[in-house]
Amino acid sequence: MDEWIGRQKERNLKKCLNNLRRRKKLTIKNEEEERREERRRRKRKVGSGPKACGAILQ
């Protein structure tokens, strides 16, 4: 069950990032940087939904 929840969170984060990228036309330089950012985000507890999305980047 935990594994599934983890996968869901990851999927949500990816959707989140993609939406933000489209909105702001962000480009992340390379995958390594992206991975580092994801790790940083995972450490914080984040709810779901668009609000959480915005909160991640602030």
mmJSON file of the N, C-alpha and C atoms, coordinates in Angstrom:
{"data_MODEL":{"atom_site":{
"group_PDB":["ATOM","ATOM","ATOM","ATOM","ATOM","ATOM","ATOM","ATOM","ATOM","ATOM","ATOM","ATOM","ATOM","ATOM","ATOM","ATOM","ATOM","ATOM","ATOM","ATOM","ATOM","ATOM","ATOM","ATOM","ATOM","ATOM","ATOM","ATOM","ATOM","ATOM","ATOM","ATOM","ATOM","ATOM","ATOM","ATOM","ATOM","ATOM","ATOM","ATOM","ATOM","ATOM","ATOM","ATOM","ATOM","ATOM","ATOM","ATOM","ATOM","ATOM","ATOM","ATOM","ATOM","ATOM","ATOM","ATOM","ATOM","ATOM","ATOM","ATOM","ATOM","ATOM","ATOM","ATOM","ATOM","ATOM","ATOM","ATOM","ATOM","ATOM","ATOM","ATOM","ATOM","ATOM","ATOM","ATOM","ATOM","ATOM","ATOM","ATOM","ATOM","ATOM","ATOM","ATOM","ATOM","ATOM","ATOM","ATOM","ATOM","ATOM","ATOM","ATOM","ATOM","ATOM","ATOM","ATOM","ATOM","ATOM","ATOM","ATOM","ATOM","ATOM","ATOM","ATOM","ATOM","ATOM","ATOM","ATOM","ATOM","ATOM","ATOM","ATOM","ATOM","ATOM","ATOM","ATOM","ATOM","ATOM","ATOM","ATOM","ATOM","ATOM","ATOM","ATOM","ATOM","ATOM","ATOM","ATOM","ATOM","ATOM","ATOM","ATOM","ATOM","ATOM","ATOM","ATOM","ATOM","ATOM","ATOM","ATOM","ATOM","ATOM","ATOM","ATOM","ATOM","ATOM","ATOM","ATOM","ATOM","ATOM","ATOM","ATOM","ATOM","ATOM","ATOM","ATOM","ATOM","ATOM","ATOM","ATOM","ATOM","ATOM","ATOM","ATOM","ATOM","ATOM","ATOM","ATOM","ATOM","ATOM","ATOM","ATOM","ATOM","ATOM"],
"id":[1,2,3,4,5,6,7,8,9,10,11,12,13,14,15,16,17,18,19,20,21,22,23,24,25,26,27,28,29,30,31,32,33,34,35,36,37,38,39,40,41,42,43,44,45,46,47,48,49,50,51,52,53,54,55,56,57,58,59,60,61,62,63,64,65,66,67,68,69,70,71,72,73,74,75,76,77,78,79,80,81,82,83,84,85,86,87,88,89,90,91,92,93,94,95,96,97,98,99,100,101,102,103,104,105,106,107,108,109,110,111,112,113,114,115,116,117,118,119,120,121,122,123,124,125,126,127,128,129,130,131,132,133,134,135,136,137,138,139,140,141,142,143,144,145,146,147,148,149,150,151,152,153,154,155,156,157,158,159,160,161,162,163,164,165,166,167,168,169,170,171,172,173,174],
"type_symbol":["N","C","C","N","C","C","N","C","C","N","C","C","N","C","C","N","C","C","N","C","C","N","C","C","N","C","C","N","C","C","N","C","C","N","C","C","N","C","C","N","C","C","N","C","C","N","C","C","N","C","C","N","C","C","N","C","C","N","C","C","N","C","C","N","C","C","N","C","C","N","C","C","N","C","C","N","C","C","N","C","C","N","C","C","N","C","C","N","C","C","N","C","C","N","C","C","N","C","C","N","C","C","N","C","C","N","C","C","N","C","C","N","C","C","N","C","C","N","C","C","N","C","C","N","C","C","N","C","C","N","C","C","N","C","C","N","C","C","N","C","C","N","C","C","N","C","C","N","C","C","N","C","C","N","C","C","N","C","C","N","C","C","N","C","C","N","C","C","N","C","C","N","C","C"],
"label_atom_id":["N","CA","C","N","CA","C","N","CA","C","N","CA","C","N","CA","C","N","CA","C","N","CA","C","N","CA","C","N","CA","C","N","CA","C","N","CA","C","N","CA","C","N","CA","C","N","CA","C","N","CA","C","N","CA","C","N","CA","C","N","CA","C","N","CA","C","N","CA","C","N","CA","C","N","CA","C","N","CA","C","N","CA","C","N","CA","C","N","CA","C","N","CA","C","N","CA","C","N","CA","C","N","CA","C","N","CA","C","N","CA","C","N","CA","C","N","CA","C","N","CA","C","N","CA","C","N","CA","C","N","CA","C","N","CA","C","N","CA","C","N","CA","C","N","CA","C","N","CA","C","N","CA","C","N","CA","C","N","CA","C","N","CA","C","N","CA","C","N","CA","C","N","CA","C","N","CA","C","N","CA","C","N","CA","C","N","CA","C","N","CA","C","N","CA","C","N","CA","C","N","CA","C"],
"label_alt_id":[null,null,null,null,null,null,null,null,null,null,null,null,null,null,null,null,null,null,null,null,null,null,null,null,null,null,null,null,null,null,null,null,null,null,null,null,null,null,null,null,null,null,null,null,null,null,null,null,null,null,null,null,null,null,null,null,null,null,null,null,null,null,null,null,null,null,null,null,null,null,null,null,null,null,null,null,null,null,null,null,null,null,null,null,null,null,null,null,null,null,null,null,null,null,null,null,null,null,null,null,null,null,null,null,null,null,null,null,null,null,null,null,null,null,null,null,null,null,null,null,null,null,null,null,null,null,null,null,null,null,null,null,null,null,null,null,null,null,null,null,null,null,null,null,null,null,null,null,null,null,null,null,null,null,null,null,null,null,null,null,null,null,null,null,null,null,null,null,null,null,null,null,null,null],
"label_comp_id":["MET","MET","MET","ASP","ASP","ASP","GLU","GLU","GLU","TRP","TRP","TRP","ILE","ILE","ILE","GLY","GLY","GLY","ARG","ARG","ARG","GLN","GLN","GLN","LYS","LYS","LYS","GLU","GLU","GLU","ARG","ARG","ARG","ASN","ASN","ASN","LEU","LEU","LEU","LYS","LYS","LYS","LYS","LYS","LYS","CYS","CYS","CYS","LEU","LEU","LEU","ASN","ASN","ASN","ASN","ASN","ASN","LEU","LEU","LEU","ARG","ARG","ARG","ARG","ARG","ARG","ARG","ARG","ARG","LYS","LYS","LYS","LYS","LYS","LYS","LEU","LEU","LEU","THR","THR","THR","ILE","ILE","ILE","LYS","LYS","LYS","ASN","ASN","ASN","GLU","GLU","GLU","GLU","GLU","GLU","GLU","GLU","GLU","GLU","GLU","GLU","ARG","ARG","ARG","ARG","ARG","ARG","GLU","GLU","GLU","GLU","GLU","GLU","ARG","ARG","ARG","ARG","ARG","ARG","ARG","ARG","ARG","ARG","ARG","ARG","LYS","LYS","LYS","ARG","ARG","ARG","LYS","LYS","LYS","VAL","VAL","VAL","GLY","GLY","GLY","SER","SER","SER","GLY","GLY","GLY","PRO","PRO","PRO","LYS","LYS","LYS","ALA","ALA","ALA","CYS","CYS","CYS","GLY","GLY","GLY","ALA","ALA","ALA","ILE","ILE","ILE","LEU","LEU","LEU","GLN","GLN","GLN"],
"label_asym_id":["A","A","A","A","A","A","A","A","A","A","A","A","A","A","A","A","A","A","A","A","A","A","A","A","A","A","A","A","A","A","A","A","A","A","A","A","A","A","A","A","A","A","A","A","A","A","A","A","A","A","A","A","A","A","A","A","A","A","A","A","A","A","A","A","A","A","A","A","A","A","A","A","A","A","A","A","A","A","A","A","A","A","A","A","A","A","A","A","A","A","A","A","A","A","A","A","A","A","A","A","A","A","A","A","A","A","A","A","A","A","A","A","A","A","A","A","A","A","A","A","A","A","A","A","A","A","A","A","A","A","A","A","A","A","A","A","A","A","A","A","A","A","A","A","A","A","A","A","A","A","A","A","A","A","A","A","A","A","A","A","A","A","A","A","A","A","A","A","A","A","A","A","A","A"],
"label_entity_id":["1","1","1","1","1","1","1","1","1","1","1","1","1","1","1","1","1","1","1","1","1","1","1","1","1","1","1","1","1","1","1","1","1","1","1","1","1","1","1","1","1","1","1","1","1","1","1","1","1","1","1","1","1","1","1","1","1","1","1","1","1","1","1","1","1","1","1","1","1","1","1","1","1","1","1","1","1","1","1","1","1","1","1","1","1","1","1","1","1","1","1","1","1","1","1","1","1","1","1","1","1","1","1","1","1","1","1","1","1","1","1","1","1","1","1","1","1","1","1","1","1","1","1","1","1","1","1","1","1","1","1","1","1","1","1","1","1","1","1","1","1","1","1","1","1","1","1","1","1","1","1","1","1","1","1","1","1","1","1","1","1","1","1","1","1","1","1","1","1","1","1","1","1","1"],
"label_seq_id":[1,1,1,2,2,2,3,3,3,4,4,4,5,5,5,6,6,6,7,7,7,8,8,8,9,9,9,10,10,10,11,11,11,12,12,12,13,13,13,14,14,14,15,15,15,16,16,16,17,17,17,18,18,18,19,19,19,20,20,20,21,21,21,22,22,22,23,23,23,24,24,24,25,25,25,26,26,26,27,27,27,28,28,28,29,29,29,30,30,30,31,31,31,32,32,32,33,33,33,34,34,34,35,35,35,36,36,36,37,37,37,38,38,38,39,39,39,40,40,40,41,41,41,42,42,42,43,43,43,44,44,44,45,45,45,46,46,46,47,47,47,48,48,48,49,49,49,50,50,50,51,51,51,52,52,52,53,53,53,54,54,54,55,55,55,56,56,56,57,57,57,58,58,58],
"pdbx_PDB_ins_code":[null,null,null,null,null,null,null,null,null,null,null,null,null,null,null,null,null,null,null,null,null,null,null,null,null,null,null,null,null,null,null,null,null,null,null,null,null,null,null,null,null,null,null,null,null,null,null,null,null,null,null,null,null,null,null,null,null,null,null,null,null,null,null,null,null,null,null,null,null,null,null,null,null,null,null,null,null,null,null,null,null,null,null,null,null,null,null,null,null,null,null,null,null,null,null,null,null,null,null,null,null,null,null,null,null,null,null,null,null,null,null,null,null,null,null,null,null,null,null,null,null,null,null,null,null,null,null,null,null,null,null,null,null,null,null,null,null,null,null,null,null,null,null,null,null,null,null,null,null,null,null,null,null,null,null,null,null,null,null,null,null,null,null,null,null,null,null,null,null,null,null,null,null,null],
"Cartn_x":[0.827,0.0,0.868,1.895,2.784,3.431,3.828,4.49,3.559,2.28,1.313,1.139,1.056,0.895,2.098,3.282,4.491,4.436,3.959,3.868,2.883,1.761,0.751,1.355,2.071,2.679,3.624,4.429,5.395,4.672,3.594,2.835,2.267,1.751,1.185,2.247,3.425,4.517,4.863,4.932,5.282,4.236,2.951,1.877,2.038,2.288,2.49,3.578,4.732,5.877,5.566,4.917,4.604,3.667,2.667,1.738,2.463,3.316,4.048,4.969,5.608,6.515,5.751,4.566,3.776,3.363,2.958,2.475,3.588,4.736,5.829,6.866,6.634,7.593,8.973,8.965,10.227,10.953,12.243,13.011,14.01,14.043,15.02,16.233,17.384,18.6,18.891,18.897,19.196,18.494,18.509,17.788,18.347,19.654,20.287,19.713,19.626,19.092,17.648,16.902,15.501,15.389,16.24,16.219,16.52,17.503,17.872,16.683,16.012,14.849,13.749,13.516,12.466,12.773,14.035,14.425,14.145,14.491,14.268,12.775,11.952,10.509,9.952,10.476,9.953,10.141,11.22,11.506,10.4,9.874,8.76,7.491,6.583,5.308,4.413,3.855,3.052,1.695,0.661,-0.694,-0.909,-2.157,-2.426,-3.197,-3.265,-4.022,-3.122,-3.699,-2.942,-2.284,-2.92,-2.333,-0.989,-0.96,0.271,1.342,0.923,1.811,2.531,1.776,2.367,3.268,2.84,3.595,4.954,5.011,6.263,7.348,6.995,8.008,8.372,7.616,7.907,8.848],
"Cartn_y":[-1.209,0.0,1.27,1.278,2.437,2.7,1.606,1.726,2.418,2.025,2.587,4.076,4.437,5.849,6.64,6.064,6.725,6.964,5.959,6.082,7.177,7.227,8.251,9.637,9.805,11.103,11.506,10.541,10.835,11.269,10.549,10.871,12.28,12.61,13.94,15.015,14.739,15.704,15.953,14.866,15.009,15.837,15.541,16.312,17.769,17.974,19.291,20.045,19.411,20.034,20.349,19.413,19.635,20.816,20.915,22.039,23.355,23.382,24.611,24.971,23.954,24.197,24.817,24.264,24.787,26.223,26.47,27.796,28.824,28.487,29.448,29.207,28.192,27.789,27.582,26.867,26.588,25.477,25.574,24.432,24.095,22.857,22.447,21.953,22.48,22.275,20.806,20.011,18.607,17.723,16.437,15.496,15.459,15.597,15.545,16.625,17.821,18.947,18.656,18.089,17.777,16.766,15.754,14.727,15.345,16.221,16.882,17.659,18.389,19.174,18.277,17.155,16.237,15.702,15.377,14.858,15.897,17.132,18.216,18.328,18.222,18.349,17.206,15.992,14.818,14.915,15.576,15.699,16.473,17.49,18.241,17.449,17.553,16.868,17.801,17.262,18.091,17.449,18.267,17.766,17.581,17.403,17.227,18.432,18.561,19.649,20.772,21.686,22.775,23.697,23.868,24.735,24.174,22.864,22.21,22.435,22.376,22.575,23.902,24.957,26.278,26.361,25.735,25.794,25.127,24.096,23.368,24.318,25.194,26.027,27.269,27.565,28.797,28.578],
"Cartn_z":[0.0,0.0,0.0,0.862,0.917,-0.439,-1.077,-2.377,-3.371,-3.326,-4.251,-4.007,-2.723,-2.375,-2.873,-2.708,-3.186,-4.68,-5.394,-6.853,-7.227,-6.508,-6.778,-6.584,-5.465,-5.17,-6.285,-6.743,-7.793,-9.063,-9.382,-10.579,-10.458,-9.276,-9.065,-9.217,-8.671,-8.779,-10.237,-11.007,-12.421,-13.145,-12.863,-13.489,-13.12,-11.831,-11.269,-12.022,-12.101,-12.746,-14.2,-14.877,-16.281,-16.454,-15.579,-15.661,-15.451,-14.442,-14.146,-15.301,-15.873,-16.989,-18.144,-18.418,-19.525,-19.243,-17.993,-17.637,-17.723,-17.162,-17.101,-18.183,-19.002,-20.031,-19.41,-18.297,-17.62,-18.353,-18.369,-18.853,-17.774,-17.399,-16.403,-17.173,-16.821,-17.593,-17.853,-16.793,-17.018,-15.996,-16.272,-15.422,-14.011,-13.895,-12.581,-11.671,-12.218,-11.452,-11.053,-11.998,-11.747,-10.607,-10.631,-9.587,-8.229,-8.209,-6.955,-6.407,-7.297,-6.878,-6.352,-7.04,-6.6,-5.217,-4.968,-3.66,-2.586,-2.891,-1.942,-1.623,-2.675,-2.485,-1.668,-1.92,-1.235,0.269,0.681,2.11,2.807,2.136,2.707,2.491,3.451,3.259,2.469,1.392,0.51,0.325,0.418,0.181,-1.3,-1.694,-3.118,-3.624,-4.93,-5.53,-5.999,-6.751,-7.359,-6.333,-5.171,-4.146,-3.706,-3.492,-3.065,-4.124,-5.364,-6.491,-6.382,-6.17,-6.056,-4.842,-3.756,-2.504,-2.652,-3.486,-3.677,-4.162,-5.083,-5.725,-4.925,-3.866,-3.127,-1.976],
"occupancy":[1.0,1.0,1.0,1.0,1.0,1.0,1.0,1.0,1.0,1.0,1.0,1.0,1.0,1.0,1.0,1.0,1.0,1.0,1.0,1.0,1.0,1.0,1.0,1.0,1.0,1.0,1.0,1.0,1.0,1.0,1.0,1.0,1.0,1.0,1.0,1.0,1.0,1.0,1.0,1.0,1.0,1.0,1.0,1.0,1.0,1.0,1.0,1.0,1.0,1.0,1.0,1.0,1.0,1.0,1.0,1.0,1.0,1.0,1.0,1.0,1.0,1.0,1.0,1.0,1.0,1.0,1.0,1.0,1.0,1.0,1.0,1.0,1.0,1.0,1.0,1.0,1.0,1.0,1.0,1.0,1.0,1.0,1.0,1.0,1.0,1.0,1.0,1.0,1.0,1.0,1.0,1.0,1.0,1.0,1.0,1.0,1.0,1.0,1.0,1.0,1.0,1.0,1.0,1.0,1.0,1.0,1.0,1.0,1.0,1.0,1.0,1.0,1.0,1.0,1.0,1.0,1.0,1.0,1.0,1.0,1.0,1.0,1.0,1.0,1.0,1.0,1.0,1.0,1.0,1.0,1.0,1.0,1.0,1.0,1.0,1.0,1.0,1.0,1.0,1.0,1.0,1.0,1.0,1.0,1.0,1.0,1.0,1.0,1.0,1.0,1.0,1.0,1.0,1.0,1.0,1.0,1.0,1.0,1.0,1.0,1.0,1.0,1.0,1.0,1.0,1.0,1.0,1.0,1.0,1.0,1.0,1.0,1.0,1.0],
"B_iso_or_equiv":[0.0,0.0,0.0,0.0,0.0,0.0,0.0,0.0,0.0,0.0,0.0,0.0,0.0,0.0,0.0,0.0,0.0,0.0,0.0,0.0,0.0,0.0,0.0,0.0,0.0,0.0,0.0,0.0,0.0,0.0,0.0,0.0,0.0,0.0,0.0,0.0,0.0,0.0,0.0,0.0,0.0,0.0,0.0,0.0,0.0,0.0,0.0,0.0,0.0,0.0,0.0,0.0,0.0,0.0,0.0,0.0,0.0,0.0,0.0,0.0,0.0,0.0,0.0,0.0,0.0,0.0,0.0,0.0,0.0,0.0,0.0,0.0,0.0,0.0,0.0,0.0,0.0,0.0,0.0,0.0,0.0,0.0,0.0,0.0,0.0,0.0,0.0,0.0,0.0,0.0,0.0,0.0,0.0,0.0,0.0,0.0,0.0,0.0,0.0,0.0,0.0,0.0,0.0,0.0,0.0,0.0,0.0,0.0,0.0,0.0,0.0,0.0,0.0,0.0,0.0,0.0,0.0,0.0,0.0,0.0,0.0,0.0,0.0,0.0,0.0,0.0,0.0,0.0,0.0,0.0,0.0,0.0,0.0,0.0,0.0,0.0,0.0,0.0,0.0,0.0,0.0,0.0,0.0,0.0,0.0,0.0,0.0,0.0,0.0,0.0,0.0,0.0,0.0,0.0,0.0,0.0,0.0,0.0,0.0,0.0,0.0,0.0,0.0,0.0,0.0,0.0,0.0,0.0,0.0,0.0,0.0,0.0,0.0,0.0],
"pdbx_formal_charge":[null,null,null,null,null,null,null,null,null,null,null,null,null,null,null,null,null,null,null,null,null,null,null,null,null,null,null,null,null,null,null,null,null,null,null,null,null,null,null,null,null,null,null,null,null,null,null,null,null,null,null,null,null,null,null,null,null,null,null,null,null,null,null,null,null,null,null,null,null,null,null,null,null,null,null,null,null,null,null,null,null,null,null,null,null,null,null,null,null,null,null,null,null,null,null,null,null,null,null,null,null,null,null,null,null,null,null,null,null,null,null,null,null,null,null,null,null,null,null,null,null,null,null,null,null,null,null,null,null,null,null,null,null,null,null,null,null,null,null,null,null,null,null,null,null,null,null,null,null,null,null,null,null,null,null,null,null,null,null,null,null,null,null,null,null,null,null,null,null,null,null,null,null,null],
"auth_seq_id":[1,1,1,2,2,2,3,3,3,4,4,4,5,5,5,6,6,6,7,7,7,8,8,8,9,9,9,10,10,10,11,11,11,12,12,12,13,13,13,14,14,14,15,15,15,16,16,16,17,17,17,18,18,18,19,19,19,20,20,20,21,21,21,22,22,22,23,23,23,24,24,24,25,25,25,26,26,26,27,27,27,28,28,28,29,29,29,30,30,30,31,31,31,32,32,32,33,33,33,34,34,34,35,35,35,36,36,36,37,37,37,38,38,38,39,39,39,40,40,40,41,41,41,42,42,42,43,43,43,44,44,44,45,45,45,46,46,46,47,47,47,48,48,48,49,49,49,50,50,50,51,51,51,52,52,52,53,53,53,54,54,54,55,55,55,56,56,56,57,57,57,58,58,58],
"auth_comp_id":["MET","MET","MET","ASP","ASP","ASP","GLU","GLU","GLU","TRP","TRP","TRP","ILE","ILE","ILE","GLY","GLY","GLY","ARG","ARG","ARG","GLN","GLN","GLN","LYS","LYS","LYS","GLU","GLU","GLU","ARG","ARG","ARG","ASN","ASN","ASN","LEU","LEU","LEU","LYS","LYS","LYS","LYS","LYS","LYS","CYS","CYS","CYS","LEU","LEU","LEU","ASN","ASN","ASN","ASN","ASN","ASN","LEU","LEU","LEU","ARG","ARG","ARG","ARG","ARG","ARG","ARG","ARG","ARG","LYS","LYS","LYS","LYS","LYS","LYS","LEU","LEU","LEU","THR","THR","THR","ILE","ILE","ILE","LYS","LYS","LYS","ASN","ASN","ASN","GLU","GLU","GLU","GLU","GLU","GLU","GLU","GLU","GLU","GLU","GLU","GLU","ARG","ARG","ARG","ARG","ARG","ARG","GLU","GLU","GLU","GLU","GLU","GLU","ARG","ARG","ARG","ARG","ARG","ARG","ARG","ARG","ARG","ARG","ARG","ARG","LYS","LYS","LYS","ARG","ARG","ARG","LYS","LYS","LYS","VAL","VAL","VAL","GLY","GLY","GLY","SER","SER","SER","GLY","GLY","GLY","PRO","PRO","PRO","LYS","LYS","LYS","ALA","ALA","ALA","CYS","CYS","CYS","GLY","GLY","GLY","ALA","ALA","ALA","ILE","ILE","ILE","LEU","LEU","LEU","GLN","GLN","GLN"],
"auth_asym_id":["A","A","A","A","A","A","A","A","A","A","A","A","A","A","A","A","A","A","A","A","A","A","A","A","A","A","A","A","A","A","A","A","A","A","A","A","A","A","A","A","A","A","A","A","A","A","A","A","A","A","A","A","A","A","A","A","A","A","A","A","A","A","A","A","A","A","A","A","A","A","A","A","A","A","A","A","A","A","A","A","A","A","A","A","A","A","A","A","A","A","A","A","A","A","A","A","A","A","A","A","A","A","A","A","A","A","A","A","A","A","A","A","A","A","A","A","A","A","A","A","A","A","A","A","A","A","A","A","A","A","A","A","A","A","A","A","A","A","A","A","A","A","A","A","A","A","A","A","A","A","A","A","A","A","A","A","A","A","A","A","A","A","A","A","A","A","A","A","A","A","A","A","A","A"],
"auth_atom_id":["N","CA","C","N","CA","C","N","CA","C","N","CA","C","N","CA","C","N","CA","C","N","CA","C","N","CA","C","N","CA","C","N","CA","C","N","CA","C","N","CA","C","N","CA","C","N","CA","C","N","CA","C","N","CA","C","N","CA","C","N","CA","C","N","CA","C","N","CA","C","N","CA","C","N","CA","C","N","CA","C","N","CA","C","N","CA","C","N","CA","C","N","CA","C","N","CA","C","N","CA","C","N","CA","C","N","CA","C","N","CA","C","N","CA","C","N","CA","C","N","CA","C","N","CA","C","N","CA","C","N","CA","C","N","CA","C","N","CA","C","N","CA","C","N","CA","C","N","CA","C","N","CA","C","N","CA","C","N","CA","C","N","CA","C","N","CA","C","N","CA","C","N","CA","C","N","CA","C","N","CA","C","N","CA","C","N","CA","C","N","CA","C","N","CA","C","N","CA","C","N","CA","C"],
"pdbx_PDB_model_num":[1,1,1,1,1,1,1,1,1,1,1,1,1,1,1,1,1,1,1,1,1,1,1,1,1,1,1,1,1,1,1,1,1,1,1,1,1,1,1,1,1,1,1,1,1,1,1,1,1,1,1,1,1,1,1,1,1,1,1,1,1,1,1,1,1,1,1,1,1,1,1,1,1,1,1,1,1,1,1,1,1,1,1,1,1,1,1,1,1,1,1,1,1,1,1,1,1,1,1,1,1,1,1,1,1,1,1,1,1,1,1,1,1,1,1,1,1,1,1,1,1,1,1,1,1,1,1,1,1,1,1,1,1,1,1,1,1,1,1,1,1,1,1,1,1,1,1,1,1,1,1,1,1,1,1,1,1,1,1,1,1,1,1,1,1,1,1,1,1,1,1,1,1,1]
}}}
